[in-house]
Amino acid sequence: MPQRAGHGVGLEVDERPALIPSNQNSLLPGMTVVVHPSVVIPEKGGVFMGGTFLLTPDGHEKLFQAELL
């Protein structure tokens, strides 16, 4: 599976749209997506941060943002 920057939110785990460079589908107002950039070092572990956003006609609204302290 290609490295993703996020995915849609719905009733299933990791719903469409997949936020990957090869995705040709449009992101539309009303969609909710999780953006979760990550850094993974094989055999060591990684860091996974994320935020949930509602797409609006004018851009987006942040619903939830995880932050490192």
Residue, then its C-alpha position, 0 to 999 in steps of 0.5 A: m500500500p502506498q504511503r498515505a497522508g490520510h483518509g476519509v471518515g465514515l462508518e468503516v475503518d480508513e474510508r475513501p478518499a485515500l489521501i495519496p498522490s495517485n488519487q484522482n478523485s475530488l475532495l468535496p465540501g461535506m466530506t470529513v477527512v483525517v490527515h495523519p502525516s507520519v514518520v516511521i523508522p523501520e525496526k525502531g518505531g515512529v510518530f503518528m500525528g493527526g487531525t480531523f477536518l470537515l471540508t467546506p465550500d470555503g476551505h476546511e474546518k478543524l474538528f480535532q487536532a492531535e498535538l505533541l506536548 
